[in-house]
Structures are given as C-alpha cells and as structure tokens.
Amino acid sequence: MHFVTNNMMVGNGSILSFYVGPDDKNSQMNIAHANQTGIGLPDRDYYFSEDAETVAIQQAYKKYLSSLFRLTGSSEAEAREKADLVYDIDKQIAQSHRTRIERRDVKANYNKMAVSDLDEKHPNIAWSAVLDDLNAQTDSIDVGQPEYYDQLNSLLKTVPLEDWKVYLKAHTLQNYADNLSKPFVDAAFEYSKVISGQAVQKTRGEIMASAVDDYLGEALGQLYVKKYFPEEAKERMQQLVDNVQKAYAARIDKLEWMSDSTKLKAKEKLAAITKKIGYPDHWKEYNNVTIDSNKYFENIVSASSAAYQRNLEKLGKPVDKSEWFTTPSTVTAYNNPSANEIVFPAGILQPPYFDNEADDALNYGGIGMVIGHELTHTFDDQGAQFDKEGNVKNWWTDSDYEKFKSKIQQVIDQYSEFTVLDSLHIKGAMTVGENTADIAGVAVAYDAFKMTKEGKDSTKIGDFTPDQRFFLSVAKIWRVKMKDEFLRLWINNNPHSPPLWRVNGPLMNNPHFYEAFDVKPEDSLYVAEEDRIVIW
C-alpha cells in the first residue's frame, strides 16, 4: 500500500479515499474520514447498465484505457488486454459501491470505527500502517461506506499483485492525463466526447484559468474580488440575505403542518445560520507551494501536496468555522450542514444572478432564489437531520417528522414524472434535496421581494410587471443549453435537476406564478391547486 499512500499525499488517489473534516456527531472537532472510491467511470451504475448509451460509454472507457497503455509503451494487443483487466477490477470494486440515492442517507453514511477494529477486520488493508504512511495520528475513522473496504480487503488477496500494478498505473495515467503532453490530452478528450458530448477542447487560457483557480484559488480570489466585487455590492447582498432569512422565519410561522414546538426549533436553527458573502475574512497562504514556469506538472504535484498537508493538519483539532470550501471566483453557492452556514462567493454575485445596478425584481428572482435555495438545504431531507450546532441530532417531534417525510415524498414523486430526454426521467429520489430547495427557494425569495418597495408596486419595466420580472429572472439564471450526451451524464450523476426543470418545477408549484402570467388549466405548466407542493 506504500505506493497508494505516497501518491495520495500528492493528489493521486486510487483505492483509498482519506480526508479530514468535521465529526457529524461532534461538529466542533475534525476527525478522519474514508469513503468509497476506486472506479474510473463516473458511478457504479455505469458498470451494470446494459442500455445502448451506457454500453457505448463502457466501450469508450476501455478504448481510453487502451490508449493510455499504448502511449506508455504497450503494444496494441497488450494495451487491450490490460484495459480489460483494469475494467474487470473496476467492476468488482463497483459491486461494493452504494448508489447515489443510498448515499443520501446521512446516518447510514456515518460509521465511526476504532482503528484497532479496522485492523482486525481488514488485515490486507492494514489500517495502522496506512495511517502511519499518511502521517495521520488517530485512533478512529468514520468509514462512510464500510462495504467498499470489506470488498477491497478481499480483492487485495484475490487479485494478483501484478494485476494491481496494471490497475494503479491506469488510474495514475487517468488522474494526470490532462496535465501531460498532447497525445494524453487528446486521448482524454476522445473519451470525454463520448461521455459528455464535448465537441471542442478547451483553450489554453481556459485550462490555465481553471488550474490557477483549482490549485491557488484564494490567491486568485484576492485579485478577482478587487476587480469584480466592490464593497457596496457586498452590502446590498447582505441586505438581500437578511431579508430572505426574515421571510423564511415568517413562512415557518405560517406552516399549517408543523407544531409550535418544532417551529421554535426550526426558527432557532434558521437564526443561528452563519452567512458568508463574497470572500473569506482570512486568506489561505501558499508559501509551501513551489511554482516554476517551466514545470507545469511539478507545479500541480506541489500544490496538491500542500493541499493534503493543509487538510491533514486539521486532524484532531477544533473546526475552523472561518474556512471556505470554494474559491471566491467560482460561480456556485453552498450550504454546509455541519457548520450550519450558507456561502455565496463573489463569482456568483455577478449578472445574471446578482447585479448591484439592477432593480429588486431581478435580484430577488435571481440571487434571491439562490439564497432561498441554500437556506432550504438547512431543512431538506439531509439538512433537516442536523441541529443548529451542525450535529446529526433529532430536533423534531415524531409526528412532525413523519409529515415532513410525506412532503419530501411528494417532491420525489412529482419530479420522477418529469421526462427530460426520450424515456429518460429525472431521478426524483437522487435529486430530492435540490428540488426541495428550488421549490422553497423561489417561494421564500418571492415573499422577501414583496417586502421591498418595488415588490409592493405595480409599475411596469419593459412591459412587464414587477412580479413577471421576478419570475423571468428566475428563468434567466438557469438559461443553459446542453447536448443530449451531457444531459444523460447530468441525469445519472448530478443531484440537481437539469436547468429547465429548475425553472418549470418550482414555478408550476408557485401560486404567484399563476397570477403573474394568468396560467390556465390548458397551459403546459398548470398543476391543479391541490397537487401543488408547499413544504417551507
């Protein structure tokens, strides 16, 4: 395992997934975690599905593996043989993987075990020796999916060492292919074309911008914020977040299905949320990263090694609640349940999501919906299992939680009916958290918008009422085009619904959308009033 552990410390993961993060049941402390890993295709299901599209991806993956072996000296026949061998090991590993839907079960994915017990259970992995190699001093690990490590322990005995060497070579080449010479980059792209539909390789400028963001993100972030995110924009965004939070509290008060005691707990959790906007208060330093303009690959290894050491240093220490888990220049937002926080980097605080020069209808329909969405993750099927301190702990009455689960099931059932391509449906159980957040996010953002001067007015801008502009802005932020191949990739792997249904799904459940556009029973987005979903 020395090769595996030594490479993991420089960013080349393979059959072990080790990291340091908060303890789900003691969110103030950082502990060691290990999750399932080890496969080359995006998800376990790709190895077992037999539809034509998936079989084409399986073949493309084998061809990609074969290309990597040919580029490193194997004959064509040897390369094909090695690719088949790697695929066979991958498939045996995939058999132990939990599905994406199973991994939504917060409690089932918490399995804190003593290292001494793991040593006894998995003698072929030899956890104590692995941890020594990783310089990780701990007496316990939260093993997210124990079945994977049970299977790995068996495979380490049944798969010959020479076969493991071939497997590890293949996964190392995959990990680094995009950072090597053009033949490797081209091989990776040929595979990408099949799995994602990507038609054109990224430009050198795009590749380098992504690399700097990935490996030196907060150094880049300082430059980005200085140029694109003035202080007045941060102040207006803070006001937006505060107003959406107030609207959320008011909505909780009006819930008919929730008891007063649970409402009180929900509002306490809502009030305790930490709100991070734009950029961190303290910037990460990269003093231990060596950058040489003539050594791109070595730069990546150095930055990856520094990132591993930074993560390892947290082990056994209190959680730093000021840390950010995205870069300021990234177009994203997130809810971190173990810290009970919502985070909005400067990258998303740009048009069309947020525009400091725009009117409230556009901003509340755009970034307001995103704020409401992230707040709702505090109360989705996963977030609702964490208390206001970020611990997995029940704060519900039994009756209220049963009602909540029935509401969640409504979301699963409704979205499972949406057809996105041919006979391909949204996976309602896999996307339920994001769909819940979308439905409630639009609803609470609308309520917050009605608290503003424009929201109380009816003056048209560009022939549209304020309410119409609000809903048009919701649609505008998800205006995306994607190829069929990418849409299939999305449906199989992304916990969000495709952009089209991030608009249509929430709006068909929102009564104010019906009023704004005079939606009638004969219209395609019409849902009978009794079937419209209201959770929060």
C-alpha positions as CSV (number, residue, x, y, z in Angstrom):
1,M,0.0,0.0,0.0
2,H,3.0,2.3,0.2
3,F,2.6,3.3,-3.5
4,V,-1.1,4.1,-2.8
5,T,-0.5,6.2,0.3
6,N,2.6,8.0,-1.1
7,N,0.6,9.0,-4.2
8,M,-2.4,10.0,-2.2
9,M,-0.3,12.6,-0.4
10,V,0.5,14.3,-3.7
11,G,-3.0,14.3,-5.1
12,N,-3.1,11.0,-6.9
13,G,-5.9,9.0,-5.3
14,S,-6.8,5.4,-6.2
15,I,-8.2,2.7,-3.9
16,L,-8.2,4.8,-0.7
17,S,-10.2,7.9,0.0
18,F,-8.9,9.7,3.1
19,Y,-9.6,13.2,4.3
20,V,-10.1,15.2,7.5
21,G,-13.4,17.0,8.3
22,P,-15.9,17.6,11.0
23,D,-17.4,14.8,13.0
24,D,-21.1,14.6,12.1
25,K,-22.0,14.0,15.8
26,N,-19.5,16.4,17.2
27,S,-19.3,19.2,14.7
28,Q,-16.7,21.2,16.6
29,M,-14.0,18.7,16.1
30,N,-12.2,17.4,13.0
31,I,-11.8,13.6,12.5
32,A,-10.5,11.2,9.9
33,H,-12.9,10.0,7.1
34,A,-12.7,7.3,4.5
35,N,-15.2,6.9,1.6
36,Q,-15.7,4.6,-1.3
37,T,-13.6,5.2,-4.4
38,G,-11.5,3.3,-6.9
39,I,-13.6,3.3,-10.1
40,G,-12.9,5.1,-13.4
41,L,-16.4,5.6,-14.7
42,P,-18.5,8.3,-13.0
43,D,-20.7,6.0,-11.0
44,R,-21.2,2.3,-10.1
45,D,-24.3,2.0,-12.2
46,Y,-22.3,2.5,-15.4
47,Y,-20.7,-0.9,-15.0
48,F,-24.1,-2.7,-14.7
49,S,-26.4,-0.9,-17.1
50,E,-26.9,-2.5,-20.5
51,D,-28.7,0.2,-22.5
52,A,-27.0,1.2,-25.7
53,E,-25.8,4.6,-24.5
54,T,-24.1,3.2,-21.4
55,V,-22.6,0.3,-23.4
56,A,-21.1,3.0,-25.7
57,I,-19.6,4.7,-22.7
58,Q,-18.2,1.4,-21.4
59,Q,-16.5,0.8,-24.7
60,A,-15.1,4.4,-24.9
61,Y,-13.7,4.0,-21.4
62,K,-11.9,0.7,-22.4
63,K,-10.6,2.4,-25.5
64,Y,-9.3,5.3,-23.4
65,L,-7.5,2.9,-21.1
66,S,-6.0,1.1,-24.0
67,S,-4.8,4.4,-25.5
68,L,-3.1,5.3,-22.2
69,F,-1.3,2.0,-22.2
70,R,-0.2,2.3,-25.8
71,L,1.1,5.8,-25.1
72,T,3.3,4.3,-22.3
73,G,4.9,1.6,-24.4
74,S,2.4,-1.3,-24.7
75,S,1.7,-3.0,-28.0
76,E,-1.9,-2.7,-29.2
77,A,-2.7,-6.2,-28.2
78,E,-1.1,-5.8,-24.8
79,A,-2.9,-2.5,-24.3
80,R,-6.3,-4.0,-25.0
81,E,-5.6,-6.9,-22.6
82,K,-4.6,-4.5,-19.8
83,A,-7.6,-2.3,-20.4
84,D,-9.9,-5.3,-20.0
85,L,-8.0,-6.3,-16.8
86,V,-8.5,-2.8,-15.3
87,Y,-12.1,-2.7,-16.3
88,D,-12.7,-6.1,-14.6
89,I,-11.1,-4.9,-11.3
90,D,-13.1,-1.6,-11.6
91,K,-16.3,-3.7,-11.9
92,Q,-15.5,-5.9,-8.9
93,I,-15.0,-2.7,-6.9
94,A,-18.2,-1.1,-8.2
95,Q,-20.2,-4.0,-6.9
96,S,-19.5,-2.8,-3.4
97,H,-20.4,0.8,-4.0
98,R,-23.5,2.3,-2.6
99,T,-25.7,4.1,-5.1
100,R,-26.1,7.9,-5.2
101,I,-29.5,7.5,-3.7
102,E,-28.2,5.3,-0.9
103,R,-25.5,7.9,-0.1
104,R,-28.2,10.4,0.7
105,D,-28.8,8.6,4.0
106,V,-26.9,10.7,6.4
107,K,-27.0,8.3,9.3
108,A,-26.1,5.2,7.2
109,N,-23.0,7.0,6.0
110,Y,-21.7,7.7,9.5
111,N,-19.7,4.7,10.7
112,K,-17.0,5.8,13.2
113,M,-14.8,2.8,13.9
114,A,-11.7,2.2,16.0
115,V,-8.5,1.7,14.0
116,S,-7.8,-1.4,16.1
117,D,-11.1,-2.9,15.0
118,L,-10.4,-2.0,11.4
119,D,-7.0,-3.6,11.6
120,E,-8.7,-6.8,12.7
121,K,-11.5,-6.6,10.1
122,H,-9.2,-5.6,7.2
123,P,-5.8,-7.2,7.7
124,N,-5.0,-6.9,4.0
125,I,-5.5,-3.1,4.1
126,A,-3.6,-2.8,7.4
127,W,-5.1,0.5,8.5
128,S,-2.5,1.3,11.2
129,A,0.3,1.0,8.6
130,V,-1.7,3.1,6.1
131,L,-2.3,5.8,8.7
132,D,1.4,5.8,9.6
133,D,2.3,6.3,5.9
134,L,-0.2,9.1,5.7
135,N,1.3,10.8,8.8
136,A,-2.2,10.7,10.3
137,Q,-2.3,10.2,14.1
138,T,-5.8,9.0,15.0
139,D,-7.4,6.1,16.9
140,S,-10.7,6.1,14.9
141,I,-12.0,6.7,11.3
142,D,-15.5,7.5,10.1
143,V,-15.9,4.9,7.3
144,G,-18.7,6.3,5.1
145,Q,-19.4,3.1,3.2
146,P,-17.8,0.1,5.0
147,E,-18.9,-2.4,2.3
148,Y,-16.3,-0.9,-0.1
149,Y,-13.4,-1.5,2.3
150,D,-14.7,-5.0,3.0
151,Q,-14.6,-5.7,-0.7
152,L,-11.2,-4.0,-1.1
153,N,-9.8,-6.1,1.7
154,S,-10.9,-9.3,-0.2
155,L,-9.7,-8.1,-3.6
156,L,-6.2,-7.3,-2.2
157,K,-6.0,-11.0,-1.6
158,T,-7.7,-12.4,-4.6
159,V,-6.4,-10.1,-7.3
160,P,-2.7,-10.8,-8.1
161,L,-0.1,-8.1,-7.3
162,E,0.9,-7.8,-10.9
163,D,-2.7,-7.0,-11.9
164,W,-2.9,-4.4,-9.1
165,K,0.2,-2.8,-10.6
166,V,-1.5,-2.5,-14.0
167,Y,-4.7,-1.1,-12.4
168,L,-2.7,1.5,-10.4
169,K,-0.8,2.5,-13.5
170,A,-4.1,3.0,-15.4
171,H,-5.6,5.1,-12.7
172,T,-2.5,7.2,-12.3
173,L,-2.5,7.9,-16.0
174,Q,-6.2,8.8,-15.9
175,N,-5.6,11.2,-13.0
176,Y,-2.9,13.1,-14.8
177,A,-3.8,12.7,-18.5
178,D,-5.0,16.3,-18.9
179,N,-1.7,17.6,-17.4
180,L,0.6,15.6,-19.7
181,S,1.6,16.0,-23.3
182,K,-0.8,16.5,-26.2
183,P,-1.3,12.8,-27.0
184,F,-2.5,12.1,-23.5
185,V,-4.7,15.2,-23.5
186,D,-6.2,14.1,-26.9
187,A,-6.9,10.6,-25.6
188,A,-8.7,12.0,-22.6
189,F,-10.7,14.3,-24.9
190,E,-11.8,11.4,-27.2
191,Y,-13.3,9.7,-24.1
192,S,-14.9,13.0,-22.9
193,K,-16.6,13.4,-26.3
194,V,-18.5,10.2,-25.8
195,I,-19.4,10.6,-22.2
196,S,-20.3,14.4,-22.2
197,G,-20.7,15.4,-25.8
198,Q,-18.0,18.0,-25.6
199,A,-17.2,19.0,-29.1
200,V,-14.2,21.2,-28.8
201,Q,-11.2,21.1,-26.5
202,K,-10.8,24.0,-24.1
203,T,-8.4,26.8,-25.0
204,R,-5.1,27.1,-23.2
205,G,-6.4,30.2,-21.5
206,E,-9.4,28.4,-20.1
207,I,-7.3,25.5,-18.9
208,M,-4.8,27.7,-17.1
209,A,-7.5,29.9,-15.5
210,S,-9.1,26.7,-14.2
211,A,-5.8,25.4,-13.0
212,V,-5.0,28.6,-11.0
213,D,-8.4,28.5,-9.5
214,D,-8.1,24.8,-8.6
215,Y,-4.7,25.0,-7.0
216,L,-4.1,28.6,-5.9
217,G,-7.8,29.6,-5.6
218,E,-7.6,32.1,-2.8
219,A,-4.6,33.9,-4.3
220,L,-6.6,34.3,-7.5
221,G,-9.6,35.2,-5.4
222,Q,-7.9,38.3,-4.0
223,L,-7.4,39.6,-7.5
224,Y,-10.9,38.7,-8.6
225,V,-12.6,40.4,-5.6
226,K,-10.6,43.5,-6.0
227,K,-11.7,43.8,-9.7
228,Y,-15.2,42.5,-9.6
229,F,-16.8,42.7,-6.2
230,P,-16.9,46.2,-4.6
231,E,-17.9,46.7,-1.0
232,E,-21.2,48.3,-1.9
233,A,-22.2,45.0,-3.7
234,K,-21.4,43.1,-0.6
235,E,-23.5,45.4,1.5
236,R,-26.5,45.0,-0.9
237,M,-26.1,41.2,-0.9
238,Q,-26.0,41.2,2.9
239,Q,-29.4,43.0,2.9
240,L,-30.8,40.5,0.4
241,V,-29.7,37.6,2.5
242,D,-31.1,39.2,5.7
243,N,-34.5,39.9,4.0
244,V,-34.8,36.3,2.6
245,Q,-34.0,35.0,6.1
246,K,-36.7,37.2,7.6
247,A,-39.2,35.9,5.0
248,Y,-38.2,32.4,5.8
249,A,-39.0,32.9,9.5
250,A,-42.4,34.3,8.6
251,R,-43.1,31.3,6.4
252,I,-42.2,28.9,9.2
253,D,-44.7,30.7,11.5
254,K,-47.5,30.2,8.9
255,L,-46.9,26.4,8.3
256,E,-50.0,24.5,8.9
257,W,-48.4,21.1,9.1
258,M,-45.8,21.8,11.8
259,S,-46.4,22.1,15.5
260,D,-45.4,25.1,17.5
261,S,-42.6,23.3,19.4
262,T,-40.9,22.2,16.1
263,K,-41.4,25.7,14.6
264,L,-39.5,27.2,17.5
265,K,-36.6,24.8,16.9
266,A,-36.6,25.5,13.2
267,K,-36.5,29.2,13.7
268,E,-33.7,28.8,16.2
269,K,-31.7,26.9,13.6
270,L,-32.6,29.5,10.9
271,A,-31.4,32.3,13.2
272,A,-28.2,30.5,14.0
273,I,-27.1,30.3,10.4
274,T,-23.7,31.8,9.6
275,K,-23.8,33.9,6.4
276,K,-20.6,34.2,4.3
277,I,-20.6,36.6,1.4
278,G,-18.1,37.3,-1.3
279,Y,-14.8,36.1,0.2
280,P,-13.2,34.8,3.4
281,D,-12.1,37.0,6.2
282,H,-8.7,35.3,6.2
283,W,-6.9,34.3,3.1
284,K,-5.1,30.9,2.6
285,E,-1.4,31.2,2.0
286,Y,0.6,29.1,-0.5
287,N,4.1,29.6,0.9
288,N,4.8,25.9,0.7
289,V,3.8,25.6,-3.0
290,T,6.7,25.6,-5.4
291,I,5.9,27.2,-8.8
292,D,8.3,27.0,-11.7
293,S,7.1,28.5,-15.0
294,N,8.9,25.6,-16.9
295,K,7.4,22.8,-14.8
296,Y,3.7,22.6,-15.1
297,F,3.3,19.0,-13.9
298,E,5.6,19.5,-10.9
299,N,3.6,22.7,-10.0
300,I,0.4,20.6,-9.8
301,V,2.1,18.0,-7.7
302,S,3.5,20.6,-5.3
303,A,0.1,22.4,-5.0
304,S,-1.7,19.1,-4.4
305,S,0.9,18.0,-1.8
306,A,0.4,21.3,0.0
307,A,-3.4,20.9,0.0
308,Y,-3.0,17.4,1.5
309,Q,-0.8,18.7,4.3
310,R,-3.2,21.6,4.9
311,N,-6.1,19.2,5.3
312,L,-4.0,16.7,7.5
313,E,-3.1,19.5,9.9
314,K,-6.8,19.7,10.9
315,L,-6.9,16.2,12.3
316,G,-7.9,16.1,16.0
317,K,-8.2,19.9,16.1
318,P,-11.3,22.1,16.5
319,V,-13.1,23.1,13.3
320,D,-12.1,26.4,11.9
321,K,-15.5,27.9,11.2
322,S,-14.0,30.7,9.1
323,E,-12.7,28.3,6.4
324,W,-14.3,28.4,2.9
325,F,-14.7,25.3,0.7
326,T,-15.0,27.1,-2.6
327,T,-12.9,29.9,-4.2
328,P,-14.2,33.5,-4.4
329,S,-14.1,33.3,-8.2
330,T,-16.3,30.2,-8.5
331,V,-19.9,30.5,-9.8
332,T,-21.5,28.5,-7.0
333,A,-23.1,28.7,-3.6
334,Y,-23.4,26.1,-0.9
335,N,-24.9,25.1,2.4
336,N,-22.6,23.4,4.9
337,P,-24.8,21.5,7.4
338,S,-22.0,20.6,9.8
339,A,-21.3,24.3,10.3
340,N,-24.9,25.5,9.8
341,E,-23.7,28.0,7.3
342,I,-24.5,29.3,3.8
343,V,-21.8,30.6,1.5
344,F,-22.0,32.9,-1.6
345,P,-18.7,33.6,-3.3
346,A,-18.1,36.7,-5.4
347,G,-18.2,34.5,-8.6
348,I,-21.9,34.0,-8.4
349,L,-22.6,37.6,-7.3
350,Q,-22.5,38.8,-10.9
351,P,-25.1,39.1,-13.6
352,P,-27.5,37.3,-14.3
353,Y,-27.7,36.2,-10.6
354,F,-26.9,39.5,-9.0
355,D,-26.4,43.0,-10.3
356,N,-25.8,45.9,-8.0
357,E,-27.2,48.2,-10.7
358,A,-30.4,46.2,-11.3
359,D,-33.8,46.6,-9.7
360,D,-35.1,44.3,-6.9
361,A,-37.3,42.2,-9.1
362,L,-34.3,40.9,-11.0
363,N,-32.1,40.5,-7.9
364,Y,-34.7,38.7,-5.8
365,G,-35.7,36.4,-8.7
366,G,-32.0,35.7,-9.4
367,I,-29.7,35.6,-6.4
368,G,-32.8,35.8,-4.1
369,M,-33.9,32.4,-5.4
370,V,-30.3,31.1,-4.8
371,I,-30.3,32.4,-1.2
372,G,-33.7,30.8,-0.5
373,H,-32.4,27.6,-2.1
374,E,-29.3,27.5,0.2
375,L,-31.3,28.3,3.3
376,T,-33.7,25.5,2.4
377,H,-30.8,23.0,2.4
378,T,-30.9,23.6,6.1
379,F,-34.3,21.9,6.1
380,D,-34.1,19.4,3.2
381,D,-34.1,15.6,3.6
382,Q,-30.5,15.7,4.7
383,G,-30.1,19.1,6.3
384,A,-33.1,18.6,8.5
385,Q,-31.2,15.9,10.3
386,F,-28.6,18.4,11.6
387,D,-29.3,20.7,14.6
388,K,-28.4,24.3,14.9
389,E,-24.9,23.4,16.0
390,G,-24.3,21.3,13.0
391,N,-24.6,17.9,14.7
392,V,-26.7,15.0,13.4
393,K,-29.3,15.1,16.1
394,N,-33.1,14.9,16.1
395,W,-34.9,18.2,16.9
396,W,-38.3,17.2,15.5
397,T,-41.4,15.7,17.2
398,D,-42.1,12.3,15.7
399,S,-45.4,13.5,14.3
400,D,-43.9,16.5,12.5
401,Y,-41.0,14.5,11.1
402,E,-43.5,12.0,9.6
403,K,-45.4,14.8,8.0
404,F,-42.1,16.3,6.7
405,K,-41.2,12.9,5.1
406,S,-44.5,12.7,3.4
407,K,-43.9,16.2,1.9
408,I,-40.5,15.1,0.8
409,Q,-42.1,12.0,-0.9
410,Q,-44.4,14.4,-2.8
411,V,-41.3,16.1,-4.3
412,I,-39.8,12.7,-5.2
413,D,-43.0,11.6,-6.9
414,Q,-43.6,14.8,-8.8
415,Y,-40.1,15.1,-10.2
416,S,-39.8,11.4,-11.1
417,E,-42.6,12.1,-13.6
418,F,-40.6,14.7,-15.5
419,T,-39.2,13.4,-18.8
420,V,-36.1,15.1,-19.9
421,L,-35.0,13.0,-23.0
422,D,-36.8,10.3,-24.8
423,S,-37.8,7.9,-22.0
424,L,-35.2,9.4,-19.6
425,H,-36.7,10.7,-16.4
426,I,-35.4,12.8,-13.5
427,K,-34.3,10.6,-10.6
428,G,-36.6,12.0,-8.0
429,A,-35.0,10.3,-5.0
430,M,-31.5,11.3,-6.0
431,T,-32.4,15.0,-6.7
432,V,-34.9,15.5,-3.9
433,G,-32.7,17.7,-1.8
434,E,-32.0,20.1,-4.6
435,N,-35.6,20.1,-5.8
436,T,-36.9,20.8,-2.3
437,A,-34.5,23.7,-2.2
438,D,-35.6,25.0,-5.6
439,I,-39.4,24.9,-4.7
440,A,-39.0,26.6,-1.4
441,G,-36.2,28.9,-2.6
442,V,-38.4,30.6,-5.2
443,A,-41.3,30.8,-2.7
444,V,-39.3,32.5,0.0
445,A,-37.5,34.8,-2.4
446,Y,-40.9,35.9,-3.7
447,D,-42.0,36.7,-0.1
448,A,-38.8,38.6,0.5
449,F,-39.3,40.6,-2.8
450,K,-42.8,41.6,-1.6
451,M,-41.1,43.3,1.4
452,T,-39.4,45.8,-1.0
453,K,-40.7,49.0,-2.4
454,E,-40.8,47.6,-6.0
455,G,-42.4,44.4,-4.7
456,K,-45.3,46.4,-3.3
457,D,-45.7,48.4,-6.6
458,S,-47.2,47.5,-10.0
459,T,-45.1,49.8,-12.2
460,K,-44.0,48.0,-15.4
461,I,-40.5,48.0,-16.7
462,G,-40.1,46.9,-20.3
463,D,-43.8,46.0,-20.5
464,F,-43.5,43.5,-17.6
465,T,-44.9,43.9,-14.1
466,P,-42.6,43.5,-11.0
467,D,-43.9,40.0,-10.4
468,Q,-43.4,39.0,-14.0
469,R,-39.9,40.4,-13.9
470,F,-39.2,38.4,-10.7
471,F,-40.2,35.1,-12.4
472,L,-38.4,35.9,-15.6
473,S,-35.3,36.5,-13.6
474,V,-35.7,33.0,-12.0
475,A,-35.8,31.6,-15.5
476,K,-32.9,33.7,-16.8
477,I,-30.4,32.3,-14.2
478,W,-31.0,28.8,-15.4
479,R,-30.8,29.6,-19.2
480,V,-28.5,26.8,-20.3
481,K,-28.1,24.7,-23.4
482,M,-26.6,21.2,-23.3
483,K,-26.1,18.3,-25.6
484,D,-28.0,15.0,-25.2
485,E,-24.9,13.2,-24.1
486,F,-24.2,15.8,-21.4
487,L,-27.9,15.7,-20.3
488,R,-27.6,11.9,-19.8
489,L,-24.4,12.4,-17.8
490,W,-26.2,15.0,-15.7
491,I,-29.3,12.9,-15.0
492,N,-27.1,9.9,-13.9
493,N,-24.7,11.9,-11.7
494,N,-25.9,15.3,-10.7
495,P,-28.0,15.8,-7.6
496,H,-29.7,18.8,-9.2
497,S,-32.4,18.6,-11.8
498,P,-31.5,19.9,-15.3
499,P,-31.8,23.7,-15.6
500,L,-35.1,23.5,-17.5
501,W,-36.7,21.8,-14.5
502,R,-35.1,24.1,-12.0
503,V,-37.4,26.7,-13.5
504,N,-40.5,24.7,-14.5
505,G,-40.6,22.5,-11.4
506,P,-40.7,25.3,-8.8
507,L,-42.9,27.7,-10.8
508,M,-45.6,25.1,-11.5
509,N,-45.9,24.8,-7.7
510,N,-46.0,28.5,-7.0
511,P,-49.4,30.2,-6.9
512,H,-47.9,33.7,-7.6
513,F,-46.5,32.5,-10.9
514,Y,-50.1,31.5,-11.9
515,E,-51.3,35.0,-11.0
516,A,-48.4,36.8,-12.7
517,F,-48.9,35.1,-16.1
518,D,-52.6,34.1,-15.9
519,V,-51.8,30.4,-16.2
520,K,-54.8,28.4,-17.2
521,P,-55.7,24.6,-16.8
522,E,-54.9,24.1,-20.5
523,D,-51.4,25.5,-20.2
524,S,-48.5,23.0,-20.0
525,L,-47.2,24.2,-16.6
526,Y,-50.6,24.1,-15.0
527,V,-50.9,21.8,-11.9
528,A,-54.1,21.5,-10.0
529,E,-54.0,23.6,-6.8
530,E,-54.4,20.6,-4.6
531,D,-51.4,18.9,-6.2
532,R,-49.0,21.9,-5.8
533,I,-46.3,21.2,-3.3
534,V,-45.6,23.5,-0.4
535,I,-43.0,22.4,2.2
536,W,-41.5,25.5,3.7
